[in-house]
Amino acid sequence: MSTPEAPAGAGKRGPLWWSTWRSAVFDVLLWLSLTLATLPDLWSSVTKDLALPLRVLVVAIGVATALLTLVRRTRPVLFSLGALVAALIGGDLLMPFAAYALGRYRKPDRLVVGLVAVLALLMFGVLMVGPLPDLEAPDADEFWWTLAGTVTLSVAPALLGAHLRTRRRLVDQLRERAEQLERERHLLAAQALADERARIAREMHDVVAHQIGLVVVYSNVMDTAAGDDPEQLRELGRQMGASGRQALQELREVITVLRGTVPDSEAPERVPDLSALRGLVEESADAGLPVALRATGAERPLPGQVARSVFRITQESLTNVRKHAGLVPTDVTLHYSPTTVHLTVRNAAPRADTPAPVAVPSSGHGLIGMEERVQECRGRFHAGQTPDGGFEVRAELPTDGSGGQGGTGGGPKGEPDTAVL
């Protein structure tokens, strides 16, 4: 069932003719104009042969039907019915406005088409009877002129109204679409900002947690070895200084990448290779962690993001071993398959004679950050206890281009963002 359509752009149905003062003034002026234009004709010619009470009744009906002009936007069908009544008593001026209102403010359905057809027939009859009071047959020219006048005064206003309604509806849809795109743009920007914050937090966590953790380990060893071997103390001090400088260097690299102030050709290399992974393992071994690295399969260059993920996951895993298990035997295994690289970091369960873990504050974001890195590469991640009471971290990262291709930085311009890892 079809219902009257509110003016395009209106937020809700209702008596919208007073929504703006200009619309109200225009509607009142239109009503007065139609009333003043219709009354003289109704009083002097149409009702001149009627008794006074009937003349007054006809004029009152004419005024009432003209008053329906004020609701033509919200009740176009009612206004058209009033125009039909007015036409029957001689007030044919309302019919073009009624046809326009039907096309402008109501969806095209059978009722609208029928009313426009009736208005057109009435207009045709009015134009024909007007010049032919004796109902003589019109000649051809008179007929075609009358038909042209009917189309002009009834069908054309309806078509014009329908065109304007369709145009306004299209404009409103385009405006709504633009507003929706703007909202989506803001949501995407907010999501991108949140992702960037998470990435920054992950980078800062990986850099700081590992190197500062090493400094804490060295400090703990110095406390237990104080006074025993001055040369060992000096060596531990040098290692602490090296770890601190390494932490500062990596922080500078992360901040440089985030600010984007250095050209790609001058940006520090941030894609670790297998030698960097070996250096990471040796660094942990120097701090007292019994750790070994084993690489199997055919070594080949890895996408930059995959290489960085392998390095950071290994780094965070070794940090977690020192923090939660202590200096226990740990194995780092890197296996190359044709389309993936498999990383496994497994530590044994602490024994009774194992030194207590280093007391380092934990943010609880280490495993979350590792899993996020694997997800960015579209890989698979697992972390959990082993049957012997140890802990294992496994990551399977695709290397055939199906994984993520982004990341923070890469090699110099013109060179692929890959590393032999």
GUZA-752686 format. One record per residue (C-alpha): chain; residue number from 1; x negated, y negated, z negated; residue in one letter. Coordinates in pm, 1 decimal, padded with zeros to 6 digits. Each point is the difference from the previous one (the first is absolute). Example, Ala and Ser with C-alpha at 12.3 -4.5 7.8 and 13.67 -1.06 7.14 Angstrom:
<'A',1,<-01230.0,00450.0,-00780.0>,'A'>
<'A',2,<-00137.0,-00344.0,00066.0>,'S'>
***
This chain:
<'A',1,<00000.0,00000.0,00000.0>,'M'>
<'A',2,<-00148.1,-00333.2,00103.2>,'S'>
<'A',3,<-00010.7,-00294.0,-00235.9>,'T'>
<'A',4,<-00059.6,-00368.5,00064.1>,'P'>
<'A',5,<-00366.2,-00083.5,00018.1>,'E'>
<'A',6,<-00127.8,-00287.3,-00208.3>,'A'>
<'A',7,<-00205.0,-00262.3,00180.5>,'P'>
<'A',8,<-00344.4,00121.6,00091.2>,'A'>
<'A',9,<-00253.3,-00090.2,-00262.2>,'G'>
<'A',10,<00252.8,-00004.2,-00283.1>,'A'>
<'A',11,<-00108.9,00197.9,-00299.9>,'G'>
<'A',12,<00349.0,00128.7,-00082.5>,'K'>
<'A',13,<00361.2,-00015.4,00111.4>,'R'>
<'A',14,<00230.1,-00267.3,-00135.2>,'G'>
<'A',15,<00143.3,-00342.6,00075.3>,'P'>
<'A',16,<-00313.7,-00142.9,00152.8>,'L'>
<'A',17,<00155.9,-00306.0,00163.0>,'W'>
<'A',18,<-00104.5,-00214.0,-00299.6>,'W'>
<'A',19,<-00349.0,00145.6,-00021.4>,'S'>
<'A',20,<-00138.4,-00329.4,00128.8>,'T'>
<'A',21,<00154.3,-00344.0,-00003.1>,'W'>
<'A',22,<-00059.4,-00040.3,00371.8>,'R'>
<'A',23,<00200.1,00313.7,00078.1>,'S'>
<'A',24,<00281.0,-00120.0,-00225.3>,'A'>
<'A',25,<00008.1,-00345.1,00159.0>,'V'>
<'A',26,<-00007.3,00149.3,00350.0>,'F'>
<'A',27,<00284.9,00241.4,-00078.3>,'D'>
<'A',28,<00219.3,-00274.8,-00148.1>,'V'>
<'A',29,<-00063.6,-00228.5,00296.8>,'L'>
<'A',30,<00078.0,00283.0,00242.0>,'L'>
<'A',31,<00325.6,00077.2,-00181.8>,'W'>
<'A',32,<00104.8,-00365.3,00001.2>,'L'>
<'A',33,<-00088.8,-00034.5,00367.8>,'S'>
<'A',34,<00199.6,00306.1,00104.7>,'L'>
<'A',35,<00292.6,-00102.4,-00218.8>,'T'>
<'A',36,<00011.3,-00355.2,00135.6>,'L'>
<'A',37,<-00035.7,00127.4,00356.3>,'A'>
<'A',38,<00279.3,00256.7,-00040.1>,'T'>
<'A',39,<00260.8,-00189.2,-00203.3>,'L'>
<'A',40,<00100.4,-00262.4,00260.3>,'P'>
<'A',41,<00057.3,00265.1,00265.7>,'D'>
<'A',42,<00197.5,00221.4,-00239.4>,'L'>
<'A',43,<00219.7,-00289.1,-00116.2>,'W'>
<'A',44,<00062.9,-00181.3,00325.6>,'S'>
<'A',45,<00017.4,00261.9,00273.7>,'S'>
<'A',46,<00013.4,00355.8,-00129.5>,'V'>
<'A',47,<00267.0,-00058.7,-00268.5>,'T'>
<'A',48,<00183.5,-00301.6,00146.3>,'K'>
<'A',49,<00314.8,00203.2,00074.3>,'D'>
<'A',50,<00011.0,00166.6,-00345.3>,'L'>
<'A',51,<00183.6,-00112.2,-00310.5>,'A'>
<'A',52,<-00199.6,-00201.9,-00250.6>,'L'>
<'A',53,<-00043.1,00283.3,-00254.7>,'P'>
<'A',54,<-00132.2,00232.6,00270.7>,'L'>
<'A',55,<-00231.1,-00270.9,00128.4>,'R'>
<'A',56,<-00139.4,-00048.6,-00349.0>,'V'>
<'A',57,<-00040.3,00378.2,-00039.8>,'L'>
<'A',58,<-00188.1,00031.2,00329.1>,'V'>
<'A',59,<-00229.8,-00288.3,-00092.7>,'V'>
<'A',60,<-00061.4,00155.3,-00343.4>,'A'>
<'A',61,<-00091.6,00330.0,00164.9>,'I'>
<'A',62,<-00236.7,-00185.1,00231.2>,'G'>
<'A',63,<-00169.9,-00174.7,-00293.9>,'V'>
<'A',64,<-00026.2,00329.6,-00194.6>,'A'>
<'A',65,<-00154.6,00185.4,00291.4>,'T'>
<'A',66,<-00246.8,-00283.7,00056.2>,'A'>
<'A',67,<-00090.6,00023.7,-00369.3>,'L'>
<'A',68,<-00125.5,00352.8,00067.1>,'L'>
<'A',69,<-00292.8,-00165.0,00178.0>,'T'>
<'A',70,<-00162.5,-00032.0,-00341.9>,'L'>
<'A',71,<-00026.3,00379.5,-00035.4>,'V'>
<'A',72,<-00092.9,00085.7,00357.5>,'R'>
<'A',73,<-00352.4,00110.9,-00107.4>,'R'>
<'A',74,<00110.1,00243.1,-00271.4>,'T'>
<'A',75,<00341.7,00100.1,00137.7>,'R'>
<'A',76,<-00024.6,-00023.0,00379.8>,'P'>
<'A',77,<00281.5,00249.9,00060.3>,'V'>
<'A',78,<00240.0,-00195.9,-00222.6>,'L'>
<'A',79,<-00098.6,-00319.8,00177.4>,'F'>
<'A',80,<00064.0,00165.2,00339.7>,'S'>
<'A',81,<00342.8,00119.4,-00107.3>,'L'>
<'A',82,<00078.4,-00354.9,-00107.3>,'G'>
<'A',83,<-00118.9,-00123.2,00337.7>,'A'>
<'A',84,<00238.5,00244.7,00170.0>,'L'>
<'A',85,<00289.5,-00134.0,-00206.6>,'V'>
<'A',86,<-00102.7,-00355.2,00084.0>,'A'>
<'A',87,<-00015.0,00088.4,00369.6>,'A'>
<'A',88,<00351.6,00139.4,-00011.3>,'L'>
<'A',89,<00133.9,-00331.9,-00131.8>,'I'>
<'A',90,<-00210.1,-00208.9,00237.7>,'G'>
<'A',91,<-00325.8,-00059.8,-00194.7>,'G'>
<'A',92,<-00241.7,00153.8,00245.8>,'D'>
<'A',93,<-00307.5,-00201.7,-00107.5>,'L'>
<'A',94,<-00091.0,00258.0,-00265.6>,'L'>
<'A',95,<-00043.7,00287.6,00245.5>,'M'>
<'A',96,<-00351.6,-00086.1,00127.1>,'P'>
<'A',97,<-00118.4,-00043.3,-00360.0>,'F'>
<'A',98,<00164.3,00329.1,-00097.8>,'A'>
<'A',99,<-00170.0,00183.7,00286.4>,'A'>
<'A',100,<-00334.8,-00150.4,-00099.3>,'Y'>
<'A',101,<00051.8,00097.0,-00366.6>,'A'>
<'A',102,<00077.2,00360.4,00093.7>,'L'>
<'A',103,<-00317.7,00030.2,00203.3>,'G'>
<'A',104,<-00216.5,-00191.1,-00247.5>,'R'>
<'A',105,<00106.8,00132.2,-00338.2>,'Y'>
<'A',106,<00129.0,00352.3,00061.4>,'R'>
<'A',107,<-00157.5,00312.3,00141.3>,'K'>
<'A',108,<00134.4,00094.1,00344.0>,'P'>
<'A',109,<00262.6,00268.7,-00053.3>,'D'>
<'A',110,<00336.7,00092.3,00150.5>,'R'>
<'A',111,<00187.5,-00252.7,-00212.3>,'L'>
<'A',112,<-00220.6,-00285.3,00116.0>,'V'>
<'A',113,<00024.4,00104.0,00363.5>,'V'>
<'A',114,<00376.9,00026.2,-00029.7>,'G'>
<'A',115,<00036.5,-00341.5,-00161.7>,'L'>
<'A',116,<-00221.8,-00163.8,00262.0>,'V'>
<'A',117,<00208.9,00165.2,00270.9>,'A'>
<'A',118,<00320.8,-00129.2,-00158.5>,'V'>
<'A',119,<-00148.1,-00346.8,-00032.5>,'L'>
<'A',120,<-00105.7,00012.5,00363.0>,'A'>
<'A',121,<00348.8,00105.2,00110.7>,'L'>
<'A',122,<00159.6,-00272.4,-00208.7>,'L'>
<'A',123,<-00238.7,-00257.5,00135.9>,'M'>
<'A',124,<00074.6,00118.6,00351.0>,'F'>
<'A',125,<00370.6,-00030.1,-00067.2>,'G'>
<'A',126,<-00033.9,-00345.5,-00150.8>,'V'>
<'A',127,<-00201.5,-00122.9,00295.1>,'L'>
<'A',128,<00244.3,00151.5,00245.9>,'M'>
<'A',129,<00321.7,-00114.7,-00165.8>,'V'>
<'A',130,<-00135.2,-00347.7,-00064.4>,'G'>
<'A',131,<-00012.6,-00107.4,00365.9>,'P'>
<'A',132,<00296.5,00225.0,00094.9>,'L'>
<'A',133,<00291.8,-00082.3,-00228.4>,'P'>
<'A',134,<00247.8,00148.6,00249.9>,'D'>
<'A',135,<-00197.7,00329.7,00006.7>,'L'>
<'A',136,<-00070.0,-00027.9,00368.8>,'E'>
<'A',137,<-00253.5,00238.7,00147.7>,'A'>
<'A',138,<-00341.9,-00167.2,00006.0>,'P'>
<'A',139,<-00199.7,-00026.1,00314.6>,'D'>
<'A',140,<-00342.3,00169.7,00028.1>,'A'>
<'A',141,<-00208.5,-00308.0,-00085.5>,'D'>
<'A',142,<00207.0,-00072.3,-00306.4>,'E'>
<'A',143,<-00028.1,00360.2,-00115.3>,'F'>
<'A',144,<-00379.3,00011.7,00027.4>,'W'>
<'A',145,<-00041.1,-00335.1,-00171.7>,'W'>
<'A',146,<00221.6,00125.0,-00278.2>,'T'>
<'A',147,<-00198.6,00322.7,-00026.9>,'L'>
<'A',148,<-00326.1,-00198.9,-00015.9>,'A'>
<'A',149,<00144.9,-00216.1,-00274.0>,'G'>
<'A',150,<00106.1,00310.0,-00193.3>,'T'>
<'A',151,<-00351.9,00145.3,00014.8>,'V'>
<'A',152,<-00148.8,-00333.5,-00097.2>,'T'>
<'A',153,<00229.3,-00060.2,-00297.2>,'L'>
<'A',154,<00027.9,00352.9,-00143.7>,'S'>
<'A',155,<-00245.4,00259.7,00131.8>,'V'>
<'A',156,<-00300.3,-00232.0,00027.2>,'A'>
<'A',157,<00024.7,-00121.4,-00364.5>,'P'>
<'A',158,<00020.2,00361.6,-00117.4>,'A'>
<'A',159,<-00308.2,00092.7,00203.3>,'L'>
<'A',160,<-00183.8,-00308.0,-00124.7>,'L'>
<'A',161,<00083.1,00087.1,-00359.8>,'G'>
<'A',162,<-00113.1,00360.5,00047.7>,'A'>
<'A',163,<-00326.2,-00119.9,00153.2>,'H'>
<'A',164,<-00071.6,-00236.4,-00288.4>,'L'>
<'A',165,<00087.9,00269.5,-00253.8>,'R'>
<'A',166,<-00237.9,00246.1,00165.8>,'T'>
<'A',167,<-00272.2,-00263.4,00023.1>,'R'>
<'A',168,<00032.2,-00095.9,-00367.3>,'R'>
<'A',169,<00002.0,00363.2,-00100.9>,'R'>
<'A',170,<-00317.6,00061.1,00198.7>,'L'>
<'A',171,<-00166.8,-00305.2,-00154.4>,'V'>
<'A',172,<00097.0,00119.4,-00349.1>,'D'>
<'A',173,<-00136.9,00346.7,00074.5>,'Q'>
<'A',174,<-00327.6,-00147.4,00124.6>,'L'>
<'A',175,<-00022.0,-00221.0,-00308.2>,'R'>
<'A',176,<00072.6,00294.8,-00227.5>,'E'>
<'A',177,<-00260.0,00206.6,00182.8>,'R'>
<'A',178,<-00256.2,-00278.0,-00038.9>,'A'>
<'A',179,<00076.0,-00023.3,-00371.9>,'E'>
<'A',180,<-00030.7,00377.3,-00032.1>,'Q'>
<'A',181,<-00335.7,-00005.9,00180.3>,'L'>
<'A',182,<-00115.1,-00277.2,-00231.8>,'E'>
<'A',183,<00101.0,00203.3,-00304.4>,'R'>
<'A',184,<-00176.3,00304.9,00141.1>,'E'>
<'A',185,<-00309.2,-00211.3,00067.3>,'R'>
<'A',186,<-00006.8,-00113.9,-00361.6>,'H'>
<'A',187,<00046.0,00358.2,-00119.5>,'L'>
<'A',188,<-00281.3,00121.6,00225.2>,'L'>
<'A',189,<-00222.7,-00282.8,-00121.6>,'A'>
<'A',190,<00077.7,00088.6,-00360.1>,'A'>
<'A',191,<-00070.8,00366.9,00068.2>,'Q'>
<'A',192,<-00325.0,-00086.2,00175.7>,'A'>
<'A',193,<-00098.5,-00217.2,-00296.5>,'L'>
<'A',194,<00078.0,00281.3,-00241.9>,'A'>
<'A',195,<-00199.8,00247.6,00211.9>,'D'>
<'A',196,<-00291.2,-00241.8,00015.8>,'E'>
<'A',197,<00006.5,-00047.6,-00376.6>,'R'>
<'A',198,<00001.3,00376.6,-00048.6>,'A'>
<'A',199,<-00292.7,00034.8,00239.3>,'R'>
<'A',200,<-00197.3,-00272.4,-00176.4>,'I'>
<'A',201,<00069.2,00158.6,-00337.9>,'A'>
<'A',202,<-00110.3,00338.8,00133.3>,'R'>
<'A',203,<-00323.4,-00136.5,00145.9>,'E'>
<'A',204,<-00083.7,-00193.6,-00314.3>,'M'>
<'A',205,<00080.0,00301.1,-00216.7>,'H'>
<'A',206,<-00217.0,00235.0,00204.7>,'D'>
<'A',207,<-00294.7,-00238.7,00004.9>,'V'>
<'A',208,<00008.1,-00108.6,-00362.6>,'V'>
<'A',209,<00099.8,00328.2,-00166.0>,'A'>
<'A',210,<-00286.7,00200.4,00149.2>,'H'>
<'A',211,<-00288.3,-00240.4,-00045.2>,'Q'>
<'A',212,<00105.5,-00131.6,-00339.4>,'I'>
<'A',213,<00063.2,00358.3,-00105.7>,'G'>
<'A',214,<-00361.6,00077.9,00086.9>,'L'>
<'A',215,<-00116.7,-00297.4,-00204.1>,'V'>
<'A',216,<00196.2,00131.2,-00297.8>,'V'>
<'A',217,<-00153.3,00346.7,00045.8>,'V'>
<'A',218,<-00351.1,-00144.0,00010.8>,'Y'>
<'A',219,<00074.4,-00207.3,-00308.7>,'S'>
<'A',220,<00124.9,00307.1,-00184.8>,'N'>
<'A',221,<-00315.0,00193.6,00093.5>,'V'>
<'A',222,<-00216.7,-00289.6,-00118.5>,'M'>
<'A',223,<00174.4,00007.8,-00337.5>,'D'>
<'A',224,<-00071.0,00370.4,-00045.2>,'T'>
<'A',225,<-00358.0,-00026.0,00129.8>,'A'>
<'A',226,<-00095.8,-00318.3,-00185.9>,'A'>
<'A',227,<-00354.1,00018.3,-00139.5>,'G'>
<'A',228,<-00080.5,00336.6,00154.9>,'D'>
<'A',229,<-00153.8,-00097.5,00332.7>,'D'>
<'A',230,<-00065.1,-00366.2,00091.4>,'P'>
<'A',231,<-00056.5,00091.6,00366.0>,'E'>
<'A',232,<00338.5,00175.0,00011.2>,'Q'>
<'A',233,<00163.1,-00306.6,-00147.3>,'L'>
<'A',234,<-00159.4,-00219.2,00264.0>,'R'>
<'A',235,<00116.5,00237.6,00272.3>,'E'>
<'A',236,<00351.6,-00004.2,-00137.3>,'L'>
<'A',237,<-00011.5,-00378.9,-00010.9>,'G'>
<'A',238,<-00107.0,-00011.3,00363.7>,'R'>
<'A',239,<00281.9,00235.6,00095.5>,'Q'>
<'A',240,<00249.1,-00215.8,-00189.6>,'M'>
<'A',241,<-00123.7,-00305.4,00184.9>,'G'>
<'A',242,<00019.8,00179.7,00333.6>,'A'>
<'A',243,<00358.7,00108.5,-00071.6>,'S'>
<'A',244,<00096.3,-00353.8,-00099.0>,'G'>
<'A',245,<-00156.8,-00145.6,00313.4>,'R'>
<'A',246,<00169.8,00265.6,00213.7>,'Q'>
<'A',247,<00335.4,-00085.8,-00158.9>,'A'>
<'A',248,<-00051.4,-00369.5,00072.5>,'L'>
<'A',249,<-00101.6,00074.4,00358.3>,'Q'>
<'A',250,<00307.1,00214.6,00064.6>,'E'>
<'A',251,<00225.0,-00260.9,-00160.4>,'L'>
<'A',252,<-00148.0,-00266.7,00227.9>,'R'>
<'A',253,<00066.8,00221.6,00302.3>,'E'>
<'A',254,<00360.8,00058.9,-00105.2>,'V'>
<'A',255,<00059.6,-00371.5,-00063.7>,'I'>
<'A',256,<-00165.4,-00089.4,00331.8>,'T'>
<'A',257,<00230.8,00237.9,00185.8>,'V'>
<'A',258,<00308.0,-00127.2,-00183.0>,'L'>
<'A',259,<-00082.7,-00364.4,00071.0>,'R'>
<'A',260,<-00090.6,00070.9,00361.5>,'G'>
<'A',261,<-00257.8,-00281.3,00002.2>,'T'>
<'A',262,<-00280.3,00193.7,00168.3>,'V'>
<'A',263,<00003.1,00088.6,00372.4>,'P'>
<'A',264,<00028.4,00369.3,00081.1>,'D'>
<'A',265,<-00350.5,00000.7,00146.5>,'S'>
<'A',266,<-00142.1,-00130.9,-00330.9>,'E'>
<'A',267,<00225.4,00196.3,-00236.8>,'A'>
<'A',268,<-00179.5,00248.5,-00227.4>,'P'>
<'A',269,<00028.9,00361.1,00102.7>,'E'>
<'A',270,<00281.8,00156.9,-00193.9>,'R'>
<'A',271,<00031.1,00339.8,00166.2>,'V'>
<'A',272,<-00189.1,00253.1,-00215.3>,'P'>
<'A',273,<-00171.8,00294.5,00165.4>,'D'>
<'A',274,<-00119.8,00334.9,-00134.2>,'L'>
<'A',275,<-00318.4,-00154.3,-00137.0>,'S'>
<'A',276,<00211.4,-00244.0,-00201.4>,'A'>
<'A',277,<00196.3,00292.1,-00139.5>,'L'>
<'A',278,<-00324.4,00175.4,-00093.5>,'R'>
<'A',279,<-00120.7,-00317.8,-00166.0>,'G'>
<'A',280,<00322.7,-00017.2,-00197.7>,'L'>
<'A',281,<-00047.4,00357.6,-00122.1>,'V'>
<'A',282,<-00366.6,-00060.9,-00086.7>,'E'>
<'A',283,<00098.1,-00312.1,-00191.4>,'E'>
<'A',284,<00236.2,00203.6,-00215.7>,'S'>
<'A',285,<-00263.9,00270.2,-00043.6>,'A'>
<'A',286,<-00249.8,-00260.0,-00120.5>,'D'>
<'A',287,<00256.1,-00104.7,-00261.2>,'A'>
<'A',288,<-00002.8,00355.4,-00138.7>,'G'>
<'A',289,<00293.1,00158.5,00186.2>,'L'>
<'A',290,<-00095.1,00341.8,00143.7>,'P'>
<'A',291,<00152.7,-00045.6,00343.5>,'V'>
<'A',292,<-00080.2,00151.0,00340.9>,'A'>
<'A',293,<00114.6,-00089.8,00351.9>,'L'>
<'A',294,<00058.1,00263.3,00267.3>,'R'>
<'A',295,<00103.4,-00074.9,00360.3>,'A'>
<'A',296,<00124.1,00276.3,00231.2>,'T'>
<'A',297,<00113.7,00006.0,00359.4>,'G'>
<'A',298,<-00120.8,-00210.4,00291.3>,'A'>
<'A',299,<-00072.3,-00351.9,-00119.9>,'E'>
<'A',300,<00138.3,-00270.6,00226.8>,'R'>
<'A',301,<00096.1,-00368.4,-00014.4>,'P'>
<'A',302,<00321.7,-00064.5,-00190.3>,'L'>
<'A',303,<00247.4,-00285.0,00046.1>,'P'>
<'A',304,<-00096.7,-00291.2,-00223.1>,'G'>
<'A',305,<00306.2,00020.0,-00221.5>,'Q'>
<'A',306,<-00046.4,00375.1,-00050.6>,'V'>
<'A',307,<-00368.8,-00046.0,-00085.3>,'A'>
<'A',308,<00081.4,-00272.9,-00252.1>,'R'>
<'A',309,<00272.4,00214.7,-00155.4>,'S'>
<'A',310,<-00237.7,00296.0,-00039.1>,'V'>
<'A',311,<-00258.1,-00223.0,-00166.4>,'F'>
<'A',312,<00244.9,-00175.1,-00234.9>,'R'>
<'A',313,<00178.6,00321.3,-00099.6>,'I'>
<'A',314,<-00332.8,00161.5,-00082.4>,'T'>
<'A',315,<-00108.6,-00307.5,-00192.9>,'Q'>
<'A',316,<00319.8,-00014.3,-00206.5>,'E'>
<'A',317,<-00005.0,00375.8,-00061.3>,'S'>
<'A',318,<-00353.4,-00012.6,-00140.6>,'L'>
<'A',319,<00096.8,-00292.9,-00217.7>,'T'>
<'A',320,<00296.1,00196.7,-00134.7>,'N'>
<'A',321,<-00223.3,00297.6,-00076.4>,'V'>
<'A',322,<-00228.4,-00214.5,-00215.5>,'R'>
<'A',323,<00296.4,-00170.9,-00169.9>,'K'>
<'A',324,<00217.0,00303.1,-00073.6>,'H'>
<'A',325,<-00220.5,00312.3,00005.3>,'A'>
<'A',326,<-00346.2,-00130.0,-00075.5>,'G'>
<'A',327,<-00322.9,00121.7,00155.2>,'L'>
<'A',328,<00130.5,00332.1,00133.5>,'V'>
<'A',329,<-00108.3,00186.2,00315.8>,'P'>
<'A',330,<00173.3,-00152.5,00303.9>,'T'>
<'A',331,<00006.9,00104.9,00365.1>,'D'>
<'A',332,<00075.9,-00229.0,00293.6>,'V'>
<'A',333,<00083.3,00187.6,00319.7>,'T'>
<'A',334,<00052.8,-00159.2,00340.1>,'L'>
<'A',335,<00122.4,00231.4,00276.2>,'H'>
<'A',336,<00037.6,-00103.4,00363.7>,'Y'>
<'A',337,<00267.2,00178.4,00203.8>,'S'>
<'A',338,<00086.8,-00081.1,00364.3>,'P'>
<'A',339,<00277.0,-00246.8,-00086.0>,'T'>
<'A',340,<-00038.7,-00072.6,-00371.8>,'T'>
<'A',341,<-00252.3,-00053.4,-00274.8>,'V'>
<'A',342,<00054.5,00166.5,-00337.0>,'H'>
<'A',343,<-00136.7,-00153.8,-00319.1>,'L'>
<'A',344,<-00002.8,00190.1,-00329.4>,'T'>
<'A',345,<-00134.5,-00130.0,-00331.2>,'V'>
<'A',346,<00016.9,00261.0,-00275.0>,'R'>
<'A',347,<-00139.0,-00015.5,-00350.4>,'N'>
<'A',348,<-00029.9,00275.7,-00258.5>,'A'>
<'A',349,<00174.9,-00001.5,-00333.8>,'A'>
<'A',350,<-00189.2,-00168.7,-00285.1>,'P'>
<'A',351,<-00195.4,00240.3,-00226.0>,'R'>
<'A',352,<-00065.4,-00027.2,-00369.6>,'A'>
<'A',353,<-00353.3,-00133.0,00059.9>,'D'>
<'A',354,<00109.9,-00248.3,00269.7>,'T'>
<'A',355,<-00060.0,-00363.3,-00099.2>,'P'>
<'A',356,<00320.7,-00183.5,-00078.2>,'A'>
<'A',357,<00150.6,-00203.5,00285.0>,'P'>
<'A',358,<-00099.1,-00362.2,00017.0>,'V'>
<'A',359,<00266.9,-00221.6,-00155.9>,'A'>
<'A',360,<00101.2,-00222.0,00291.0>,'V'>
<'A',361,<00339.1,-00175.3,00022.1>,'P'>
<'A',362,<00224.4,00159.1,00262.9>,'S'>
<'A',363,<00258.7,-00182.6,00214.1>,'S'>
<'A',364,<00174.2,00319.6,00107.0>,'G'>
<'A',365,<-00016.5,-00107.7,00365.6>,'H'>
<'A',366,<-00285.6,00224.7,00113.9>,'G'>
<'A',367,<00203.5,00294.7,00126.2>,'L'>
<'A',368,<00266.1,-00235.7,00136.1>,'I'>
<'A',369,<-00263.3,-00186.1,00201.1>,'G'>
<'A',370,<-00142.7,00323.7,00137.5>,'M'>
<'A',371,<00340.8,00120.8,00111.0>,'E'>
<'A',372,<00075.6,-00336.6,00163.2>,'E'>
<'A',373,<-00321.4,00019.6,00199.8>,'R'>
<'A',374,<00087.2,00348.8,00122.9>,'V'>
<'A',375,<00352.9,-00111.0,00091.9>,'Q'>
<'A',376,<-00138.1,-00289.7,00203.0>,'E'>
<'A',377,<-00197.3,00255.1,00200.2>,'C'>
<'A',378,<00310.4,00223.8,00026.6>,'R'>
<'A',379,<-00177.8,00279.7,-00179.3>,'G'>
<'A',380,<00078.5,00228.3,-00292.6>,'R'>
<'A',381,<-00110.2,-00042.3,-00359.6>,'F'>
<'A',382,<-00001.4,00220.1,-00308.0>,'H'>
<'A',383,<-00136.6,-00049.2,-00348.1>,'A'>
<'A',384,<00040.1,00230.0,-00298.7>,'G'>
<'A',385,<-00157.2,00237.1,-00247.2>,'Q'>
<'A',386,<-00173.4,00317.8,00109.1>,'T'>
<'A',387,<00064.9,00342.1,-00159.7>,'P'>
<'A',388,<-00329.2,-00020.1,-00195.2>,'D'>
<'A',389,<00099.4,-00329.8,-00164.8>,'G'>
<'A',390,<-00187.0,-00229.7,00232.5>,'G'>
<'A',391,<00142.4,-00255.5,00241.8>,'F'>
<'A',392,<00012.3,-00012.2,00378.4>,'E'>
<'A',393,<00070.3,-00272.5,00253.5>,'V'>
<'A',394,<00070.0,00103.4,00360.3>,'R'>
<'A',395,<00056.1,-00226.4,00298.6>,'A'>
<'A',396,<00064.1,00105.9,00358.3>,'E'>
<'A',397,<-00037.5,-00288.3,00246.6>,'L'>
<'A',398,<00066.7,00019.9,00375.6>,'P'>
<'A',399,<-00285.8,-00107.0,00225.5>,'T'>
<'A',400,<00165.5,00043.3,00342.0>,'D'>
<'A',401,<00162.9,-00343.8,00016.0>,'G'>
<'A',402,<00328.0,00103.2,-00163.2>,'S'>
<'A',403,<-00098.4,-00166.0,-00326.2>,'G'>
<'A',404,<-00004.9,-00367.4,-00087.7>,'G'>
<'A',405,<-00225.4,-00222.8,00207.3>,'Q'>
<'A',406,<-00001.8,-00308.7,-00223.1>,'G'>
<'A',407,<-00218.2,-00077.8,-00295.2>,'G'>
<'A',408,<-00209.6,-00277.1,-00136.2>,'T'>
<'A',409,<-00242.4,-00099.9,00263.3>,'G'>
<'A',410,<-00206.4,00214.7,00230.6>,'G'>
<'A',411,<-00317.6,-00002.9,00199.6>,'G'>
<'A',412,<-00130.9,-00290.3,00208.8>,'P'>
<'A',413,<00196.7,-00118.1,00297.6>,'K'>
<'A',414,<-00006.2,00233.9,00293.4>,'G'>
<'A',415,<-00094.5,00300.3,-00215.1>,'E'>
<'A',416,<00241.5,00269.7,-00115.3>,'P'>
<'A',417,<00105.2,-00001.7,-00363.3>,'D'>
<'A',418,<-00146.3,00342.7,-00074.1>,'T'>
<'A',419,<-00261.3,00153.4,-00223.9>,'A'>
<'A',420,<-00178.3,00334.4,-00017.9>,'V'>
<'A',421,<00134.0,00142.1,-00322.9>,'L'>
***
